[in-house]
Amino acid sequence: MNPTDLAIQAKVQAEQAMSLAERAMAAAHAIQPLAEAAHPFLLLLTIFLLACFVGYYVVWSVTPALHSPLMGVTNAISSVIVVGAILAAGMAESPTARVFGFLGVTLASVNIFGGFIVTRRMLAMFKRKG
Amino acid sequence: METISTLAYLVASVLFILALRGLSHPESSRQGNMFGMVGMGIAVLATLFHQGIDAGGFALIIVAIAIGGSIGTVLARRIQMTSLPQLVAFFHSLVGMAAVFVAAAAFYSPESFGIGTQGHIKPSSLVEMTLGLAIGAVTFSGSLIAFAKLDGRMSGAPILFRNQHWLNLGLGILMLVLAIAFITTGHPLLFWAIALLAFGLGFLLIIPIGGADMPVVVSMLNSYSGWAAAGIGFTVGNLLLIVTGALVGASGAILSYIMCKGMNRSIINVLLGGFGTDPSAAAATGGSAGPARPVKAGSAEDAAYIMKNAQKIIIVPGYGMAVAQAQQVVREMADLLKKEGVEVSYAIHPVAGRMPGHMNVLLAEANVPYDDVHELEEINPEFAEADVAYVIGANDVTNPAAKTDKSSAIYGMPILDVEKAKTVFFVKRGMASGYAGVENELFFRDNTMMLFGDAKKVTQQIVQALQK
């Protein structure tokens, strides 16, 4: 094999490698929006599942005598949905969205104040002997 | 700014977990509740000072918090502890509706949450939005029905009609079709169609469930309100909402499980509804009376005499005691007996009352110390050593037939072993059966003495006799 043939072969292989690299890049580009969409969702899902486990173990450790206050507290904290409503009421472009945000903040606030206060009332009554 | 609010949400999540953790003991519970309030405060403040919120919006939000906050404060301060379950059901409905509003806001202003532009919302966000919306709407209407049933604004009797479950199944399938259409097109009409259908479903799912099963329903709706919050959390990509939703969802699911176990029923059985109204079962048990079986009836004076000379007394309160507003006078009776040197404790069945833990709150309200109050597993072995079991306002949960009679509607339900006490006093208005429509075996036992009359009056008479 003379040096010229070797050079030609090397050139062909280099061109092939180049085209493969280009295809790989195109594929990566095509996948990118998908990856961007999937990645945060998987992260959120992971957090959600871990929080379910935390909830499971923490709630089993709640004494049955305090199951009513437990409902009061969970009721109050589930109104943290107010966060979404505040963003809508405070920064939405569309007036419709602002109205929904306003209503959401109002309802969630009833719950936040009501839930924590009624729980505090319940817990204040639990007293030890003597 | 973004980092600060994310950190604030993380702190709030941890505080919420600590709030639940505090409830493992009454002593740490008050601090736990404080953690919850601080966590909520941090979350709200971090959101309020978000850079995108303009002055007009800020004012709008303050007004909304002021209106909602004062309504909530008044409701929570005024409510009587016997009506607690209604209040909680009502609050659940508000969480559900708030979820619907936030979903609608996100739909009309997706830019605010970074999920696309009006009319071009990311399909994955539409899926999450649909979940939050549908669960929220079901929670709203379902909780309203539970509220109406608990509050007596609507009969507690199950509402049944032919092909009910097929109708629900059909509507469920329709919901799925609408959801798929909405996710692919993003049309506003479909958004509202899903909301309407979910309202209808929530209503239809709860009407067949009887008043006696409301503790399960209230727990279940508690769970739903959590899942709705988590769904919205996914839609708007907020970690705090997702974590809190998961905590609340898990909590409600566990409470539902405990309530079902307390009645030896499966959740499916509860949801299909109609319990306690089966006419054939009522006829079989109630009608079998034929010649009335003999029961021993006693007077308050007899009861006072026996209790004064007892060493160990266990009081078994049920929801009937709360209806008669007798908890205060029961505690007076217990105090007098304790002065005579009698050991007095209380036994609570998991499903006593109208929501999980309701009876504990009612006793605490009447100044019964919490270390005198015991759960079923804890106290059952002690009945055999007790001289007296004083059953007031409870019925089905003391029926020994649950242990022996396989044909009984309550067979397999865990019960308080009241019949093992030397003497059982059963305070009751008449011979009517309990919620399950089953006659109580206990009435006809040799060691049972019936004290006929209103729970409060009978106990007052005993108190008077003890004071002599």
Boltz contact constraints between the chains, C-beta under 6 A:
constraints:
  - contact:
      token1: [A, 37]
      token2: [B, 124]
      max_distance: 6.0
  - contact:
      token1: [A, 44]
      token2: [B, 234]
      max_distance: 6.0
  - contact:
      token1: [A, 44]
      token2: [B, 242]
      max_distance: 6.0
  - contact:
      token1: [A, 47]
      token2: [B, 242]
      max_distance: 6.0
  - contact:
      token1: [A, 48]
      token2: [B, 242]
      max_distance: 6.0
  - contact:
      token1: [A, 48]
      token2: [B, 246]
      max_distance: 6.0
  - contact:
      token1: [A, 51]
      token2: [B, 243]
      max_distance: 6.0
  - contact:
      token1: [A, 51]
      token2: [B, 246]
      max_distance: 6.0
  - contact:
      token1: [A, 52]
      token2: [B, 246]
      max_distance: 6.0
  - contact:
      token1: [A, 52]
      token2: [B, 250]
      max_distance: 6.0
  - contact:
      token1: [A, 55]
      token2: [B, 246]
      max_distance: 6.0
  - contact:
      token1: [A, 55]
      token2: [B, 247]
      max_distance: 6.0
  - contact:
      token1: [A, 55]
      token2: [B, 250]
      max_distance: 6.0
  - contact:
      token1: [A, 56]
      token2: [B, 250]
      max_distance: 6.0
  - contact:
      token1: [A, 58]
      token2: [B, 20]
      max_distance: 6.0
  - contact:
      token1: [A, 58]
      token2: [B, 21]
      max_distance: 6.0
  - contact:
      token1: [A, 59]
      token2: [B, 250]
      max_distance: 6.0
  - contact:
      token1: [A, 59]
      token2: [B, 251]
      max_distance: 6.0
  - contact:
      token1: [A, 59]
      token2: [B, 254]
      max_distance: 6.0
  - contact:
      token1: [A, 61]
      token2: [B, 24]
      max_distance: 6.0
  - contact:
      token1: [A, 62]
      token2: [B, 23]
      max_distance: 6.0
  - contact:
      token1: [A, 62]
      token2: [B, 24]
      max_distance: 6.0
  - contact:
      token1: [A, 63]
      token2: [B, 24]
      max_distance: 6.0
  - contact:
      token1: [A, 64]
      token2: [B, 375]
      max_distance: 6.0
  - contact:
      token1: [A, 65]
      token2: [B, 360]
      max_distance: 6.0
  - contact:
      token1: [A, 65]
      token2: [B, 370]
      max_distance: 6.0
  - contact:
      token1: [A, 66]
      token2: [B, 23]
      max_distance: 6.0
  - contact:
      token1: [A, 66]
      token2: [B, 29]
      max_distance: 6.0
  - contact:
      token1: [A, 67]
      token2: [B, 356]
      max_distance: 6.0
  - contact:
      token1: [A, 67]
      token2: [B, 357]
      max_distance: 6.0
  - contact:
      token1: [A, 68]
      token2: [B, 357]
      max_distance: 6.0
  - contact:
      token1: [A, 68]
      token2: [B, 358]
      max_distance: 6.0
  - contact:
      token1: [A, 68]
      token2: [B, 361]
      max_distance: 6.0
  - contact:
      token1: [A, 70]
      token2: [B, 23]
      max_distance: 6.0
  - contact:
      token1: [A, 71]
      token2: [B, 88]
      max_distance: 6.0
  - contact:
      token1: [A, 71]
      token2: [B, 222]
      max_distance: 6.0
  - contact:
      token1: [A, 73]
      token2: [B, 19]
      max_distance: 6.0
  - contact:
      token1: [A, 73]
      token2: [B, 36]
      max_distance: 6.0
  - contact:
      token1: [A, 74]
      token2: [B, 248]
      max_distance: 6.0
  - contact:
      token1: [A, 74]
      token2: [B, 251]
      max_distance: 6.0
  - contact:
      token1: [A, 75]
      token2: [B, 91]
      max_distance: 6.0
  - contact:
      token1: [A, 77]
      token2: [B, 16]
      max_distance: 6.0
  - contact:
      token1: [A, 77]
      token2: [B, 36]
      max_distance: 6.0
  - contact:
      token1: [A, 77]
      token2: [B, 244]
      max_distance: 6.0
  - contact:
      token1: [A, 78]
      token2: [B, 95]
      max_distance: 6.0
  - contact:
      token1: [A, 78]
      token2: [B, 225]
      max_distance: 6.0
  - contact:
      token1: [A, 78]
      token2: [B, 226]
      max_distance: 6.0
  - contact:
      token1: [A, 78]
      token2: [B, 229]
      max_distance: 6.0
  - contact:
      token1: [A, 78]
      token2: [B, 248]
      max_distance: 6.0
  - contact:
      token1: [A, 79]
      token2: [B, 95]
      max_distance: 6.0
  - contact:
      token1: [A, 80]
      token2: [B, 43]
      max_distance: 6.0
  - contact:
      token1: [A, 80]
      token2: [B, 240]
      max_distance: 6.0
  - contact:
      token1: [A, 80]
      token2: [B, 244]
      max_distance: 6.0
  - contact:
      token1: [A, 81]
      token2: [B, 98]
      max_distance: 6.0
  - contact:
      token1: [A, 81]
      token2: [B, 99]
      max_distance: 6.0
  - contact:
      token1: [A, 81]
      token2: [B, 102]
      max_distance: 6.0
  - contact:
      token1: [A, 81]
      token2: [B, 229]
      max_distance: 6.0
  - contact:
      token1: [A, 81]
      token2: [B, 232]
      max_distance: 6.0
  - contact:
      token1: [A, 83]
      token2: [B, 43]
      max_distance: 6.0
  - contact:
      token1: [A, 83]
      token2: [B, 47]
      max_distance: 6.0
  - contact:
      token1: [A, 84]
      token2: [B, 102]
      max_distance: 6.0
  - contact:
      token1: [A, 84]
      token2: [B, 232]
      max_distance: 6.0
  - contact:
      token1: [A, 84]
      token2: [B, 236]
      max_distance: 6.0
  - contact:
      token1: [A, 85]
      token2: [B, 102]
      max_distance: 6.0
  - contact:
      token1: [A, 86]
      token2: [B, 47]
      max_distance: 6.0
  - contact:
      token1: [A, 86]
      token2: [B, 61]
      max_distance: 6.0
  - contact:
      token1: [A, 87]
      token2: [B, 112]
      max_distance: 6.0
  - contact:
      token1: [A, 88]
      token2: [B, 105]
      max_distance: 6.0
  - contact:
      token1: [A, 88]
      token2: [B, 112]
      max_distance: 6.0
  - contact:
      token1: [A, 89]
      token2: [B, 57]
      max_distance: 6.0
  - contact:
      token1: [A, 89]
      token2: [B, 60]
      max_distance: 6.0
  - contact:
      token1: [A, 89]
      token2: [B, 61]
      max_distance: 6.0
  - contact:
      token1: [A, 90]
      token2: [B, 53]
      max_distance: 6.0
  - contact:
      token1: [A, 90]
      token2: [B, 57]
      max_distance: 6.0
  - contact:
      token1: [A, 90]
      token2: [B, 61]
      max_distance: 6.0
  - contact:
      token1: [A, 91]
      token2: [B, 52]
      max_distance: 6.0
  - contact:
      token1: [A, 91]
      token2: [B, 53]
      max_distance: 6.0
  - contact:
      token1: [A, 91]
      token2: [B, 112]
      max_distance: 6.0
  - contact:
      token1: [A, 92]
      token2: [B, 109]
      max_distance: 6.0
  - contact:
      token1: [A, 92]
      token2: [B, 112]
      max_distance: 6.0
  - contact:
      token1: [A, 93]
      token2: [B, 109]
      max_distance: 6.0
  - contact:
      token1: [A, 94]
      token2: [B, 108]
      max_distance: 6.0
  - contact:
      token1: [A, 94]
      token2: [B, 109]
      max_distance: 6.0
  - contact:
      token1: [A, 96]
      token2: [B, 108]
      max_distance: 6.0
  - contact:
      token1: [A, 97]
      token2: [B, 105]
      max_distance: 6.0
  - contact:
      token1: [A, 97]
      token2: [B, 108]
      max_distance: 6.0
  - contact:
      token1: [A, 97]
      token2: [B, 109]
      max_distance: 6.0
  - contact:
      token1: [A, 100]
      token2: [B, 101]
      max_distance: 6.0
  - contact:
      token1: [A, 100]
      token2: [B, 104]
      max_distance: 6.0
  - contact:
      token1: [A, 100]
      token2: [B, 105]
      max_distance: 6.0
  - contact:
      token1: [A, 101]
      token2: [B, 105]
      max_distance: 6.0
  - contact:
      token1: [A, 102]
      token2: [B, 60]
      max_distance: 6.0
  - contact:
      token1: [A, 102]
      token2: [B, 64]
      max_distance: 6.0
  - contact:
      token1: [A, 103]
      token2: [B, 101]
      max_distance: 6.0
  - contact:
      token1: [A, 104]
      token2: [B, 98]
      max_distance: 6.0
  - contact:
      token1: [A, 104]
      token2: [B, 101]
      max_distance: 6.0
  - contact:
      token1: [A, 104]
      token2: [B, 102]
      max_distance: 6.0
  - contact:
      token1: [A, 105]
      token2: [B, 61]
      max_distance: 6.0
  - contact:
      token1: [A, 105]
      token2: [B, 64]
      max_distance: 6.0
  - contact:
      token1: [A, 106]
      token2: [B, 64]
      max_distance: 6.0
  - contact:
      token1: [A, 106]
      token2: [B, 67]
      max_distance: 6.0
  - contact:
      token1: [A, 106]
      token2: [B, 68]
      max_distance: 6.0
  - contact:
      token1: [A, 107]
      token2: [B, 94]
      max_distance: 6.0
  - contact:
      token1: [A, 107]
      token2: [B, 97]
      max_distance: 6.0
  - contact:
      token1: [A, 107]
      token2: [B, 98]
      max_distance: 6.0
  - contact:
      token1: [A, 108]
      token2: [B, 98]
      max_distance: 6.0
  - contact:
      token1: [A, 109]
      token2: [B, 65]
      max_distance: 6.0
  - contact:
      token1: [A, 109]
      token2: [B, 68]
      max_distance: 6.0
  - contact:
      token1: [A, 109]
      token2: [B, 69]
      max_distance: 6.0
  - contact:
      token1: [A, 110]
      token2: [B, 68]
      max_distance: 6.0
  - contact:
      token1: [A, 110]
      token2: [B, 71]
      max_distance: 6.0
  - contact:
      token1: [A, 110]
      token2: [B, 72]
      max_distance: 6.0
  - contact:
      token1: [A, 110]
      token2: [B, 94]
      max_distance: 6.0
  - contact:
      token1: [A, 111]
      token2: [B, 91]
      max_distance: 6.0
  - contact:
      token1: [A, 111]
      token2: [B, 94]
      max_distance: 6.0
  - contact:
      token1: [A, 111]
      token2: [B, 95]
      max_distance: 6.0
  - contact:
      token1: [A, 112]
      token2: [B, 40]
      max_distance: 6.0
  - contact:
      token1: [A, 113]
      token2: [B, 69]
      max_distance: 6.0
  - contact:
      token1: [A, 113]
      token2: [B, 72]
      max_distance: 6.0
  - contact:
      token1: [A, 113]
      token2: [B, 73]
      max_distance: 6.0
  - contact:
      token1: [A, 114]
      token2: [B, 72]
      max_distance: 6.0
  - contact:
      token1: [A, 114]
      token2: [B, 75]
      max_distance: 6.0
  - contact:
      token1: [A, 114]
      token2: [B, 76]
      max_distance: 6.0
  - contact:
      token1: [A, 114]
      token2: [B, 91]
      max_distance: 6.0
  - contact:
      token1: [A, 116]
      token2: [B, 37]
      max_distance: 6.0
  - contact:
      token1: [A, 117]
      token2: [B, 73]
      max_distance: 6.0
  - contact:
      token1: [A, 117]
      token2: [B, 76]
      max_distance: 6.0
  - contact:
      token1: [A, 118]
      token2: [B, 76]
      max_distance: 6.0
  - contact:
      token1: [A, 119]
      token2: [B, 33]
      max_distance: 6.0
  - contact:
      token1: [A, 120]
      token2: [B, 33]
      max_distance: 6.0
  - contact:
      token1: [A, 122]
      token2: [B, 361]
      max_distance: 6.0
  - contact:
      token1: [A, 123]
      token2: [B, 29]
      max_distance: 6.0
  - contact:
      token1: [A, 123]
      token2: [B, 30]
      max_distance: 6.0
  - contact:
      token1: [A, 123]
      token2: [B, 33]
      max_distance: 6.0
  - contact:
      token1: [A, 125]
      token2: [B, 364]
      max_distance: 6.0
  - contact:
      token1: [A, 125]
      token2: [B, 365]
      max_distance: 6.0
  - contact:
      token1: [A, 126]
      token2: [B, 26]
      max_distance: 6.0
  - contact:
      token1: [A, 126]
      token2: [B, 364]
      max_distance: 6.0
  - contact:
      token1: [A, 126]
      token2: [B, 370]
      max_distance: 6.0
  - contact:
      token1: [A, 127]
      token2: [B, 369]
      max_distance: 6.0
  - contact:
      token1: [A, 128]
      token2: [B, 369]
      max_distance: 6.0
  - contact:
      token1: [A, 129]
      token2: [B, 369]
      max_distance: 6.0
  - contact:
      token1: [A, 129]
      token2: [B, 371]
      max_distance: 6.0
